[in-house]
Amino acid sequence: MLTKVPIDLEIAQAAKLKPITEIARQIGINDDELELYGKYKAKISLSILDRLKDNKQGKYIDVTAVTPTPLGEGKTVTTIGLSLGLAKLGKKVITTLRQPSMGPVFGIKGGAAGGGYSQVLPMEDINLHFTGDIHAVGAANNLLAAFIDNHLIKGNSLNIDIDSIAIRRVVDISDRALRQIRIGLGGKENGIPRDTGFDITVASEVMAILALADSLPDLRKRLGRMLVASTKDGRPVTAEDLKCAGAMTVLLKDAIKPNLVQTTENTACIMHAGPFANIAHGNNSILADLIALKLADYVVTESGFGADCGAEKFLDIKCRAKGLKPPDGMVLVCTVKAIKMHGGGFNAIPGRPLDMEQVKKENVEAVIKGAENLVKHIENIKQFGLPVVVAINRFLYDTEKEIAVIKEIAKKAGAFDVVLSEVWEKGGEGGVDLADAVLRMCEKKSDFKFLYPLDAPIKKKIESIATKIYGAKDVEYSEEAEKKIEYYTRLGYDKLPINMAKTHLSLSHDPSLKGRPRDFTLPIRDIRISAGAGFLYPLCGTMRTMPGLPSVPAGTKVDIDKDGKIVGLF
């Protein structure tokens, strides 16, 4: 960034952590509301919501981003850094974040605990097994998968159509060889042979359910509603029909409790659930935010991918949850690097290194052209009636001319303010200006409105997102999508919100279309349902739910030294 800063792991290991009980007391959590996982991690008992039920909710800020390069633009770093900046200004603040998956940790993107002097700790635990929540999600998902195959071999009394089975097994490692497999080989005792595959655990509907459930009974109901297949005459088969939902809930009885950790400056972070931001909604748990909003004056959360993905789903899906208020404002993270890419300054290909010579080269013309992407995201947020502060996550090679152009364009587009963020290098001190802008933004009265009503027809909801958020001129439905619309409408699922499944690398469905694509037709090739989570997800192209490792996985650098200390983890 701006100066020579130690690597993330060195900063994390040098940080002076406080006992998590002390962090809890700082924000008003009682000792008997904590379940300790060692000295620096704890789960929060859901009983706290009964004690806090009459507390007023604090201000709510969501951090999102422009359409990113494959390596991301620093949303998590900015989310944590903004919280640190607010704390520097004397505000009682809690950060809420998703839990990282080990797939990206050992793959290409790295962890999700922030970076530099803007991290959540203990970083090693968070990026690895943490408190075991993701493993519990995997166990619950795979138990359901096992029940299905067992049901088939034991007579199939529910008359399940084997080709309709929608549940795949999961594992929290990027393993491309498991994307498509054939099971049940080796004889009758090993099951009925069929084609299936694995997803990464955070792509499981069980993870989306965990993030959207507001209580243990609600979790149980949602798991029971999961559609796992259909019968040969077209009737839905649920986890409840298989009598598996109760056991799944038991496996998740601890995972539903949010996790409390701390930042590099000993402020509180509640980190819980980690659903994908393409086939799922890409936001941390409702329970984490409900607890945080009752405890803090300011809650800073983050939505996955760009504002057209995680933020739209945050606003149209998560914010409809019982008891959860709409945000008071949004923070839109951008980098000169991303804006320059959208303007054609260089190509960014997933899995390949960036052309740093072109990234670092001043290119005001590319910035002006690429800023169309930033403008569209500002317009999108304002469609929801919300104010937005643009945070420029600054790097050493960003020039004053490039930064000045972005500031000018963003303000003309209607941003409440545009602020440089230097939280990676300076921690809370580097986020004070951003925090000040956010405080002023939160004083502004918002006029929040959803993009669409839930009682609108399925096509109308899809087309609202496609035209208003992505900028498509039209939507084209495949024959399969048309059949699914008719089917879900007949079953009464047409009142569910829409969770669009598309690439995060473009405002459109095509990752090669950078900047602000116009006059394109959005193809809907299929529509699927997460009945337990409570949304329909149209597929705008091929969705990859099991990532692959790059040529040189990040895991090749991870090891342990003679003293038992982790090395090579970022």
C-alpha positions as CSV (number, residue, x, y, z in Angstrom):
1,M,0.0,0.0,0.0
2,L,1.6,3.3,1.1
3,T,4.5,2.2,3.2
4,K,6.4,-1.0,4.1
5,V,3.9,-2.9,6.3
6,P,4.6,-6.4,7.7
7,I,2.6,-9.3,6.2
8,D,-0.9,-9.9,7.6
9,L,0.2,-13.0,9.6
10,E,3.1,-11.1,11.3
11,I,0.7,-8.3,12.3
12,A,-1.8,-10.7,13.6
13,Q,0.7,-12.7,15.6
14,A,2.2,-9.5,17.1
15,A,-1.1,-8.1,18.1
16,K,-1.9,-8.0,21.8
17,L,-5.2,-9.7,22.3
18,K,-7.6,-9.1,25.2
19,P,-9.5,-12.0,26.7
20,I,-12.7,-12.4,24.9
21,T,-14.6,-12.0,28.1
22,E,-13.2,-8.5,28.4
23,I,-14.3,-7.7,24.8
24,A,-17.8,-9.0,25.6
25,R,-18.1,-6.8,28.7
26,Q,-17.0,-3.8,26.6
27,I,-20.2,-4.2,24.5
28,G,-22.6,-5.3,27.2
29,I,-22.5,-9.1,27.0
30,N,-22.7,-10.9,30.3
31,D,-20.4,-13.7,31.2
32,D,-23.2,-16.2,31.4
33,E,-24.2,-15.4,27.8
34,L,-20.8,-16.6,26.5
35,E,-19.7,-20.1,25.6
36,L,-15.9,-19.9,25.4
37,Y,-13.8,-21.6,22.7
38,G,-10.5,-21.0,24.3
39,K,-9.3,-17.6,25.5
40,Y,-10.0,-15.4,22.4
41,K,-13.1,-16.9,20.8
42,A,-16.7,-17.4,22.1
43,K,-20.2,-18.1,21.0
44,I,-23.0,-15.9,22.1
45,S,-26.1,-17.5,23.6
46,L,-29.3,-16.6,21.8
47,S,-30.9,-15.9,25.2
48,I,-29.3,-12.5,25.0
49,L,-32.0,-11.4,22.6
50,D,-34.6,-11.8,25.3
51,R,-32.6,-9.6,27.7
52,L,-32.1,-6.9,25.0
53,K,-35.5,-7.0,23.4
54,D,-36.4,-3.5,24.6
55,N,-33.1,-1.9,23.6
56,K,-33.2,0.6,20.8
57,Q,-31.4,-0.5,17.6
58,G,-28.2,1.4,16.6
59,K,-27.3,2.8,13.2
60,Y,-26.7,0.2,10.5
61,I,-24.1,0.6,7.7
62,D,-23.5,-1.9,4.9
63,V,-20.2,-1.9,3.1
64,T,-20.2,-3.0,-0.6
65,A,-18.1,-2.4,-3.7
66,V,-17.9,-1.7,-7.4
67,T,-17.7,-4.7,-9.7
68,P,-14.3,-6.2,-8.5
69,T,-11.2,-7.6,-10.1
70,P,-10.9,-11.3,-9.4
71,L,-8.8,-10.5,-6.2
72,G,-11.4,-8.2,-4.7
73,E,-11.1,-4.5,-3.8
74,G,-10.8,-4.6,0.0
75,K,-14.4,-4.6,1.4
76,T,-13.5,-6.6,4.5
77,V,-10.4,-4.4,5.2
78,T,-12.6,-1.3,4.8
79,T,-15.4,-2.7,6.9
80,I,-13.1,-3.4,9.8
81,G,-11.2,-0.2,9.3
82,L,-14.4,1.9,9.3
83,S,-15.3,0.3,12.6
84,L,-11.9,1.1,14.0
85,G,-12.3,4.7,12.8
86,L,-15.7,5.0,14.5
87,A,-14.2,3.7,17.7
88,K,-11.4,6.3,17.4
89,L,-14.1,8.9,17.3
90,G,-15.6,7.5,20.6
91,K,-18.5,5.6,19.2
92,K,-19.7,2.2,20.5
93,V,-19.3,0.0,17.4
94,I,-19.6,-3.6,16.5
95,T,-18.4,-5.2,13.2
96,T,-20.4,-8.1,11.8
97,L,-18.8,-10.3,9.1
98,R,-19.2,-13.6,7.3
99,Q,-16.9,-16.6,8.2
100,P,-14.2,-17.5,5.7
101,S,-14.3,-20.8,3.8
102,M,-11.0,-22.8,3.7
103,G,-11.5,-23.1,-0.1
104,P,-10.2,-19.6,-0.9
105,V,-7.8,-19.7,2.0
106,F,-5.8,-22.5,0.4
107,G,-6.7,-21.4,-3.2
108,I,-6.2,-18.1,-4.8
109,K,-8.0,-15.3,-3.0
110,G,-6.7,-15.8,0.5
111,G,-8.6,-15.4,3.8
112,A,-11.5,-13.1,4.8
113,A,-10.2,-11.7,8.1
114,G,-9.1,-8.3,6.6
115,G,-5.5,-7.3,6.1
116,G,-2.7,-5.1,7.3
117,Y,-3.6,-3.2,10.5
118,S,-7.3,-3.7,9.8
119,Q,-7.9,-7.4,10.7
120,V,-10.1,-9.5,13.0
121,L,-8.3,-11.9,15.3
122,P,-7.2,-14.6,16.0
123,M,-6.6,-14.6,12.2
124,E,-5.3,-18.1,12.0
125,D,-8.2,-19.7,13.8
126,I,-10.8,-17.6,11.8
127,N,-9.3,-18.6,8.5
128,L,-9.0,-22.3,9.4
129,H,-11.5,-24.3,11.5
130,F,-12.7,-21.4,13.7
131,T,-15.5,-22.8,16.0
132,G,-16.4,-25.6,13.6
133,D,-19.6,-23.9,12.2
134,I,-18.7,-24.7,8.6
135,H,-18.0,-28.3,9.4
136,A,-21.4,-28.6,11.2
137,V,-23.1,-27.2,8.1
138,G,-21.3,-29.8,6.0
139,A,-22.3,-32.6,8.4
140,A,-26.0,-31.5,8.3
141,N,-26.0,-31.2,4.5
142,N,-24.3,-34.6,4.0
143,L,-26.6,-36.3,6.5
144,L,-29.5,-35.2,4.3
145,A,-27.7,-36.5,1.2
146,A,-27.1,-39.9,2.9
147,F,-30.8,-40.1,3.9
148,I,-31.8,-39.6,0.3
149,D,-29.6,-42.4,-1.1
150,N,-30.5,-44.7,1.8
151,H,-34.2,-44.0,1.1
152,L,-33.7,-45.0,-2.5
153,I,-32.0,-48.3,-1.7
154,K,-34.6,-49.1,1.0
155,G,-37.5,-49.2,-1.3
156,N,-38.1,-45.5,-2.2
157,S,-41.5,-45.3,-0.5
158,L,-41.8,-41.6,-1.4
159,N,-41.5,-42.5,-5.1
160,I,-38.6,-40.1,-5.6
161,D,-37.5,-39.4,-9.2
162,I,-33.8,-40.1,-9.1
163,D,-33.1,-37.6,-11.8
164,S,-34.7,-34.8,-9.8
165,I,-32.5,-35.0,-6.7
166,A,-31.2,-31.5,-6.0
167,I,-29.0,-32.1,-2.9
168,R,-25.3,-32.6,-3.5
169,R,-22.7,-33.4,-0.9
170,V,-20.3,-30.7,0.2
171,V,-16.7,-30.3,1.5
172,D,-15.0,-27.1,2.6
173,I,-12.0,-27.4,0.2
174,S,-11.7,-26.4,-3.4
175,D,-11.6,-29.7,-5.2
176,R,-12.5,-29.6,-8.9
177,A,-12.3,-33.4,-9.3
178,L,-15.4,-33.7,-7.2
179,R,-17.6,-31.4,-9.3
180,Q,-19.1,-34.3,-11.2
181,I,-19.0,-37.8,-9.9
182,R,-20.9,-41.1,-10.0
183,I,-21.9,-42.8,-6.8
184,G,-23.3,-46.2,-5.8
185,L,-20.7,-48.2,-7.6
186,G,-19.5,-51.7,-6.5
187,G,-22.7,-53.6,-6.1
188,K,-26.2,-53.4,-4.6
189,E,-25.1,-52.9,-1.0
190,N,-23.3,-49.7,-2.0
191,G,-26.4,-47.9,-3.2
192,I,-28.1,-47.1,-6.5
193,P,-25.6,-45.8,-9.1
194,R,-26.4,-42.2,-10.1
195,D,-24.6,-39.0,-11.3
196,T,-24.1,-36.3,-8.7
197,G,-21.3,-34.1,-7.4
198,F,-19.9,-32.0,-4.6
199,D,-20.3,-28.3,-3.8
200,I,-18.1,-26.3,-1.5
201,T,-19.8,-26.2,1.9
202,V,-20.6,-22.4,1.8
203,A,-22.6,-23.0,-1.3
204,S,-25.0,-25.4,0.5
205,E,-28.5,-24.2,1.1
206,V,-28.0,-25.2,4.7
207,M,-25.4,-22.4,5.1
208,A,-27.9,-19.9,3.6
209,I,-30.6,-21.2,6.0
210,L,-28.2,-20.7,9.0
211,A,-27.6,-17.1,7.9
212,L,-31.3,-16.3,7.6
213,A,-32.8,-18.2,10.6
214,D,-33.8,-15.9,13.5
215,S,-34.1,-18.6,16.2
216,L,-33.5,-22.3,16.7
217,P,-37.2,-23.1,16.0
218,D,-37.0,-21.1,12.8
219,L,-33.9,-23.0,11.8
220,R,-35.8,-26.3,12.4
221,K,-38.7,-25.1,10.2
222,R,-36.5,-23.9,7.4
223,L,-34.5,-27.2,7.3
224,G,-37.7,-29.1,7.1
225,R,-38.9,-27.0,4.1
226,M,-35.8,-27.8,2.1
227,L,-36.8,-29.3,-1.3
228,V,-34.6,-32.2,-2.0
229,A,-36.2,-33.8,-5.0
230,S,-39.6,-34.4,-6.6
231,T,-41.7,-37.5,-7.0
232,K,-42.2,-39.3,-10.3
233,D,-45.5,-37.5,-10.6
234,G,-44.1,-34.1,-9.9
235,R,-44.8,-33.5,-6.2
236,P,-42.1,-31.9,-4.0
237,V,-40.1,-34.0,-1.5
238,T,-38.7,-32.2,1.5
239,A,-36.2,-32.9,4.3
240,E,-39.3,-33.2,6.6
241,D,-40.7,-36.0,4.3
242,L,-37.4,-37.8,4.8
243,K,-37.6,-37.3,8.6
244,C,-34.1,-35.8,8.5
245,A,-34.7,-32.2,9.6
246,G,-34.7,-32.9,13.3
247,A,-31.3,-34.5,13.2
248,M,-29.9,-31.8,11.0
249,T,-31.0,-29.2,13.5
250,V,-29.3,-31.1,16.3
251,L,-26.0,-31.0,14.3
252,L,-26.5,-27.2,14.0
253,K,-27.6,-26.4,17.6
254,D,-24.3,-24.8,18.4
255,A,-23.5,-23.4,14.9
256,I,-26.6,-21.2,15.1
257,K,-24.9,-19.2,17.9
258,P,-22.9,-16.2,16.6
259,N,-19.2,-16.1,17.2
260,L,-17.5,-13.2,19.1
261,V,-13.9,-12.2,18.2
262,Q,-11.9,-8.9,18.2
263,T,-10.1,-6.6,15.8
264,T,-6.4,-5.5,15.8
265,E,-7.5,-2.6,18.0
266,N,-9.5,-4.7,20.4
267,T,-13.0,-3.7,19.2
268,A,-15.7,-6.3,18.9
269,C,-16.6,-8.3,15.8
270,I,-19.4,-10.8,15.6
271,M,-18.6,-13.2,12.8
272,H,-21.2,-15.7,11.8
273,A,-22.2,-17.8,8.7
274,G,-20.7,-17.5,5.3
275,P,-23.1,-18.1,2.3
276,F,-21.9,-17.7,-1.2
277,A,-22.9,-14.4,-2.9
278,N,-24.0,-15.9,-6.2
279,I,-26.4,-18.8,-5.7
280,A,-27.0,-17.6,-2.1
281,H,-27.3,-14.1,-0.7
282,G,-23.7,-13.5,0.5
283,N,-24.3,-11.9,3.9
284,N,-23.5,-12.7,7.5
285,S,-26.3,-14.0,9.8
286,I,-29.4,-12.1,10.7
287,L,-28.8,-13.2,14.3
288,A,-25.4,-11.6,14.4
289,D,-26.8,-8.3,13.2
290,L,-29.9,-8.4,15.5
291,I,-27.6,-8.9,18.6
292,A,-25.1,-6.2,17.4
293,L,-27.8,-3.6,16.7
294,K,-29.2,-4.1,20.2
295,L,-25.8,-3.6,21.8
296,A,-24.0,-0.9,19.8
297,D,-24.6,2.6,18.6
298,Y,-23.2,1.7,15.2
299,V,-23.1,-1.7,13.4
300,V,-20.9,-2.0,10.3
301,T,-21.5,-5.1,8.1
302,E,-20.4,-6.2,4.7
303,S,-22.1,-7.8,1.6
304,G,-20.3,-10.1,-0.7
305,F,-19.0,-9.2,-4.2
306,G,-20.1,-6.0,-5.9
307,A,-23.2,-4.0,-5.0
308,D,-25.2,-5.7,-7.8
309,C,-24.7,-9.0,-6.0
310,G,-24.4,-9.0,-2.2
311,A,-25.8,-5.5,-1.6
312,E,-28.9,-6.0,-3.7
313,K,-29.5,-9.3,-1.9
314,F,-28.8,-7.7,1.5
315,L,-31.5,-5.0,0.7
316,D,-34.1,-7.2,-1.0
317,I,-33.7,-10.4,0.9
318,K,-31.9,-10.0,4.3
319,C,-33.5,-6.7,5.2
320,R,-37.0,-8.2,4.9
321,A,-36.2,-10.4,7.9
322,K,-38.3,-10.1,11.1
323,G,-36.9,-7.5,13.4
324,L,-34.1,-6.3,11.1
325,K,-34.1,-2.7,10.1
326,P,-33.0,-1.3,6.7
327,P,-29.5,0.3,6.7
328,D,-29.0,4.0,7.5
329,G,-26.5,4.2,4.7
330,M,-24.1,2.4,2.4
331,V,-20.3,2.5,1.9
332,L,-19.2,1.7,-1.7
333,V,-15.5,0.6,-1.9
334,C,-13.5,1.2,-5.0
335,T,-9.9,1.1,-6.1
336,V,-8.2,3.0,-8.9
337,K,-7.1,-0.5,-10.0
338,A,-10.6,-1.8,-10.5
339,I,-11.8,1.4,-12.2
340,K,-8.8,1.3,-14.5
341,M,-9.6,-2.3,-15.4
342,H,-13.2,-1.4,-16.3
343,G,-11.9,1.3,-18.5
344,G,-9.7,-1.1,-20.5
345,G,-6.4,-0.2,-18.8
346,F,-5.6,-3.9,-18.4
347,N,-7.1,-7.3,-18.4
348,A,-7.9,-9.2,-15.2
349,I,-8.2,-13.0,-15.7
350,P,-9.2,-15.2,-12.8
351,G,-6.3,-17.4,-11.7
352,R,-3.7,-15.3,-13.4
353,P,-1.5,-12.5,-12.0
354,L,-2.4,-9.0,-12.8
355,D,-0.2,-7.0,-15.3
356,M,1.3,-4.8,-12.5
357,E,3.1,-2.6,-15.0
358,Q,-0.3,-1.6,-16.5
359,V,-1.9,-1.4,-13.0
360,K,0.7,1.0,-11.8
361,K,0.9,3.1,-14.9
362,E,-1.1,6.4,-14.7
363,N,-4.0,6.2,-17.1
364,V,-6.6,8.9,-16.5
365,E,-8.4,8.2,-19.7
366,A,-9.1,4.6,-18.6
367,V,-10.2,5.8,-15.1
368,I,-12.7,8.2,-16.7
369,K,-14.1,5.5,-18.9
370,G,-14.1,2.8,-16.2
371,A,-15.8,5.1,-13.7
372,E,-19.0,4.4,-15.5
373,N,-19.1,1.2,-13.4
374,L,-18.8,3.3,-10.2
375,V,-21.6,5.7,-11.3
376,K,-24.0,2.8,-12.0
377,H,-23.4,1.3,-8.5
378,I,-24.0,4.7,-7.0
379,E,-27.3,5.1,-9.0
380,N,-28.3,1.6,-7.9
381,I,-27.9,2.3,-4.2
382,K,-29.8,5.5,-4.6
383,Q,-32.7,3.6,-6.2
384,F,-33.2,2.1,-2.7
385,G,-33.5,5.6,-1.2
386,L,-30.2,5.3,0.6
387,P,-27.2,7.7,0.9
388,V,-23.8,6.3,-0.1
389,V,-20.2,7.3,0.8
390,V,-17.6,6.2,-1.7
391,A,-14.4,4.9,0.0
392,I,-11.3,4.8,-2.3
393,N,-9.1,2.0,-1.0
394,R,-5.7,3.7,-1.7
395,F,-2.6,2.0,-3.0
396,L,0.9,3.4,-3.3
397,Y,0.9,3.6,-7.1
398,D,-2.5,5.5,-7.3
399,T,-1.8,9.0,-8.7
400,E,-3.4,12.2,-7.5
401,K,-4.9,12.8,-10.9
402,E,-6.6,9.4,-11.0
403,I,-7.9,9.9,-7.5
404,A,-9.2,13.4,-8.2
405,V,-11.1,12.2,-11.3
406,I,-12.8,9.4,-9.3
407,K,-13.8,11.9,-6.6
408,E,-15.2,14.4,-9.1
409,I,-17.2,11.7,-11.0
410,A,-18.6,10.1,-7.8
411,K,-19.8,13.4,-6.4
412,K,-21.5,14.3,-9.7
413,A,-23.2,10.9,-9.6
414,G,-24.7,11.7,-6.2
415,A,-22.4,10.2,-3.6
416,F,-22.8,11.8,-0.2
417,D,-19.1,12.0,0.1
418,V,-15.9,10.5,-1.4
419,V,-13.1,9.7,1.0
420,L,-9.6,8.1,0.8
421,S,-9.3,5.0,3.0
422,E,-5.8,4.1,4.4
423,V,-6.9,1.5,7.0
424,W,-4.7,-1.3,5.7
425,E,-1.6,0.8,6.5
426,K,-2.8,2.8,9.5
427,G,-5.7,0.9,11.1
428,G,-8.2,3.1,12.8
429,E,-6.3,6.3,12.2
430,G,-6.5,5.6,8.5
431,G,-10.3,5.3,8.8
432,V,-11.1,8.4,10.8
433,D,-12.0,10.5,7.7
434,L,-14.2,7.7,6.4
435,A,-15.8,7.3,9.8
436,D,-16.5,11.0,10.0
437,A,-18.2,10.9,6.6
438,V,-20.3,7.9,7.6
439,L,-21.4,9.7,10.8
440,R,-22.6,12.7,8.8
441,M,-24.3,10.3,6.3
442,C,-26.2,8.6,9.1
443,E,-27.6,12.0,10.2
444,K,-29.2,12.3,6.8
445,K,-32.8,10.9,6.7
446,S,-33.1,8.0,4.2
447,D,-36.1,7.0,2.3
448,F,-35.6,3.3,2.0
449,K,-37.7,1.2,-0.3
450,F,-37.4,-2.3,-1.7
451,L,-36.8,-2.7,-5.4
452,Y,-39.9,-4.9,-5.8
453,P,-42.9,-6.1,-3.8
454,L,-43.0,-9.8,-2.9
455,D,-46.4,-10.2,-4.4
456,A,-45.2,-9.3,-7.8
457,P,-45.0,-12.2,-10.3
458,I,-41.7,-14.0,-10.6
459,K,-40.9,-12.5,-14.0
460,K,-41.7,-9.0,-12.8
461,K,-39.2,-9.4,-9.9
462,I,-36.5,-10.8,-12.2
463,E,-37.0,-8.1,-14.7
464,S,-36.8,-5.4,-12.0
465,I,-33.4,-6.5,-11.0
466,A,-32.2,-7.1,-14.5
467,T,-33.2,-3.7,-15.9
468,K,-32.9,-1.5,-12.8
469,I,-29.7,-2.9,-11.3
470,Y,-27.8,-4.6,-14.1
471,G,-28.9,-2.2,-16.9
472,A,-30.2,-4.9,-19.2
473,K,-32.7,-3.9,-21.9
474,D,-34.5,-7.2,-21.8
475,V,-34.7,-10.7,-20.3
476,E,-34.8,-13.9,-22.2
477,Y,-36.1,-17.1,-20.6
478,S,-35.2,-20.6,-21.7
479,E,-37.9,-23.3,-22.0
480,E,-36.7,-24.8,-18.7
481,A,-37.0,-21.5,-17.0
482,E,-40.5,-21.0,-18.3
483,K,-41.5,-24.5,-16.9
484,K,-40.0,-23.7,-13.5
485,I,-41.9,-20.4,-13.3
486,E,-45.1,-22.2,-14.0
487,Y,-44.2,-24.9,-11.5
488,Y,-43.2,-22.7,-8.6
489,T,-46.2,-20.4,-9.1
490,R,-48.5,-23.4,-9.0
491,L,-46.9,-24.6,-5.7
492,G,-47.2,-21.1,-4.2
493,Y,-43.5,-20.2,-4.2
494,D,-44.0,-17.2,-6.4
495,K,-44.1,-14.8,-3.4
496,L,-40.5,-15.5,-2.5
497,P,-37.8,-12.9,-3.1
498,I,-35.4,-13.4,-6.0
499,N,-31.7,-14.3,-5.5
500,M,-30.1,-13.8,-8.9
501,A,-27.2,-16.2,-9.6
502,K,-24.7,-14.6,-12.0
503,T,-21.1,-13.7,-12.3
504,H,-19.6,-11.2,-9.9
505,L,-17.1,-9.9,-12.5
506,S,-19.6,-7.9,-14.5
507,L,-22.8,-6.0,-14.0
508,S,-24.1,-8.3,-16.7
509,H,-24.2,-12.1,-16.9
510,D,-21.0,-12.1,-19.1
511,P,-17.7,-11.6,-17.1
512,S,-16.0,-10.2,-20.2
513,L,-18.4,-7.2,-20.3
514,K,-16.7,-4.6,-18.1
515,G,-17.6,-1.0,-17.1
516,R,-21.3,-0.3,-17.6
517,P,-22.7,-2.7,-20.1
518,R,-25.7,-1.5,-22.0
519,D,-28.3,-2.8,-24.4
520,F,-27.8,-6.5,-23.5
521,T,-30.3,-9.2,-23.0
522,L,-30.1,-11.1,-19.7
523,P,-30.5,-14.9,-20.3
524,I,-32.3,-16.9,-17.6
525,R,-31.4,-20.6,-18.4
526,D,-33.0,-22.1,-15.3
527,I,-34.7,-21.2,-12.0
528,R,-34.1,-23.2,-8.9
529,I,-35.4,-22.9,-5.4
530,S,-34.0,-22.7,-1.9
531,A,-37.3,-23.2,-0.1
532,G,-35.7,-23.5,3.3
533,A,-33.7,-20.3,2.9
534,G,-36.7,-18.7,1.3
535,F,-35.8,-17.5,-2.2
536,L,-35.8,-18.5,-5.8
537,Y,-32.5,-18.3,-7.7
538,P,-32.5,-17.8,-11.5
539,L,-29.4,-18.9,-13.2
540,C,-27.9,-16.3,-15.5
541,G,-25.3,-18.6,-17.1
542,T,-23.3,-21.5,-15.6
543,M,-22.7,-21.2,-11.9
544,R,-19.7,-22.9,-10.4
545,T,-20.4,-24.1,-6.9
546,M,-17.1,-25.9,-6.4
547,P,-14.0,-23.7,-7.0
548,G,-10.7,-25.2,-8.3
549,L,-7.2,-24.6,-7.1
550,P,-4.8,-22.4,-9.1
551,S,-1.5,-23.6,-10.6
552,V,0.2,-22.6,-7.4
553,P,-2.3,-22.9,-4.6
554,A,-1.9,-20.5,-1.6
555,G,-1.7,-23.6,0.5
556,T,1.8,-24.5,-0.8
557,K,3.1,-21.6,1.3
558,V,1.4,-22.7,4.5
559,D,3.4,-24.6,7.1
560,I,4.3,-24.8,10.8
561,D,7.7,-24.0,12.3
562,K,9.7,-25.8,14.9
563,D,7.9,-23.9,17.7
564,G,4.5,-24.9,16.4
565,K,3.8,-21.4,14.9
566,I,1.8,-21.1,11.7
567,V,3.8,-19.6,8.8
568,G,2.8,-18.7,5.2
569,L,-0.8,-17.8,5.9
570,F,-0.8,-14.5,4.0
